[in-house]
Amino acid sequence: MAVLDVRLYGDPVLRRRASSVREMTAEIAGWLDDMVETMHTEVGIGLAATQVGIELRMLVVDEGRGTGHAYLNPVIIERGGEQVGEEGCLSLPGIFADVRRAEWIVVEAMDRAGVSFRRRASGMLSRVLQHEIDHLEGILFIDRLDKVVRDRVKRQIRREGFPAETLATGVRL
């Protein structure tokens, strides 16, 4: 396994919609392993393939077991309720803001064996999955902020770059 380079805000790959995974291959299995290794090394709890420059619809999430669960071609098919909570992102190190998301979702995806499954998620897992699926659409969490807050964050990044200490105590998705 290898630790991959996480693409930072401003990299065009983060704004492109990822392509569907057509079939499970050894190369894709290797990328998923590398993504899990990268997620844990970077102290994240989720990682979308686009964040490491792989333009395929796949992501990994640490669901609390210290491993990475793979979601290939994930689609949110149901959602409900509302929650507001702080989010951060490996592609925007040191930047945190409150984001409004659905409280619960149902996701359809394939696992790393190519088997379709459904997952109902609520709370933090729901937030993480919504955040990572947004990445596959070319959407960053700052796009979901109020315009005034979003513009302030963008100006801060342009003016100061990312904070030198990127291992903030908040959760990075």
N, C-alpha and C positions, 0 to 999 in steps of 0.2 A: 504494500500500500504506500501511497505517497500523499503528502500534504500539497494541495493545489493552491495556486495564487488566487485570493479572493479579489474580485474586481471591485473597484471603488466608484462611488458616485461620480458621474461624469463620463464613465466608460460607456460607449454606445451600445454594447451588448446588453446592458441592464435595461435598455428601453425597447428592445426588440421582443416580439412574441415568439416563444419557442415552438419548434416543430414537434409533432407527435412522435412517440416511439413506435416504430412499426413492428419490431420484433426484438425479443431479448437476445442479446449476443454476449460473447465473452468480453468484448470491449466495453459494453454497457455495464456488465457486472463489475468489471474493474473500476470503471468511473464511479459507480455507486459506493464501492469500498473506499475509494479515495475521498469521496465526498463525506462519508462518515468520519474518516480519519481527520479531514480538514475541519469539519464541524466541531469535533471534540478538541482539537488542537487550538482552535480559535475561541473556545469556550462559548459556543453557540448551542442553541437547542433545535435549530432547523437550518437547512441550507438548500436552496434551489440550484439546479444545474447552471442556470444562466449566471449565477454569482461567481462561478468558476470558469466562465467562458464556454460552457457546453450548451448549445442552443437546442436542447431537447426537453420535452415536458416531463421532467422527473425531479423529485426532491427527496430529501431524507429528513427525518425528525427523530429526536431522542425523546421517546415517550416515557421517560422516567426509569428505564431499565439499564441505562448506560450503554445502550446499543443504538443503532440507527435503523429505523423502519423506513423502507422505500415505498414511494408512491409514484407510479408511472402513469402518465396521462390522467392526472387527477382532475375531477370535475365536481364542483359543488352542485348537488342536485336538490337540496333542501336547505333552508336556513330559517332561523327565527330568533326572536328576542333581541336584546341589545346589551352590549357591555362597552365600557370605556376603560382603557388601561394603557399603561406606559409600554411603548415599544422602542426597541433599538434595532440595529441591523448591522451585520458584519460588513456590509458595503457602505455604511455610513458610520464608521467607528466613532464612539463618543457622543453621538447625537441621540437624544431620547425625547419622546413627546407622547402625549395621550392621543390615542386613536380609537374611534368608534367602530366597533365590529359587531357582527351577529353573535349572540350568546351561544348558539348551538348551530351545528351544520351536519349534513350528511354528505360524505364524499364517496364517489365511485372512482376506483383506480385499479391498476394491476400491481401485483407484488413483484419481487425480483425473479420469481419463477414464471411470470407471465400470466398468473391466475388472477382473474377479476375478483374484487372484493368491495364491500361497502363498509364504511366506518362512520359511526355517529360520534361526534366529538362536541364537548362543551368546555366552557372555561378557557384555561390557558391553551389546551390542545387545539380548541377551535380557533383561537387567535393565531397560533403558530401556523396552522394549516392555511388559514385565509391569507396571512402575510406571505407565505412561501408560494401559494398559488398565484397571488398578485405578481410576484416576481416573474412567473412564467408568462404573464401577459404584458410584461414590460412596465409594470406599475410598482412604484416604491412607496413605502409607508408615508413619506412626506407628502405624496400626492393626495393623501386622504385627510390632510390637515386643513384647518381653516386657512384661507388665502393669506391673511395677515401673518399668521404664525409660520406658514410655509415660506413666504417671502423672507421673513426674518431669518429663518434657518438657512435658506439659500445664500443670503447676503453674508451671514456669519461664516459659512463654508468658503465663499469666494474671498472674503477679507482675511480670514485667519487659518483656513485649511481645517483639518481635523485636529482635535485636541491631541497633544503629544502623548498623554496617558490614555490609551484606547481600551485599557482593561478596566473600564468603569464597573461599578458594583451593580448596575442594572442588568436586566436580562437582555441578551442580544439574540435576535432571531435570525 
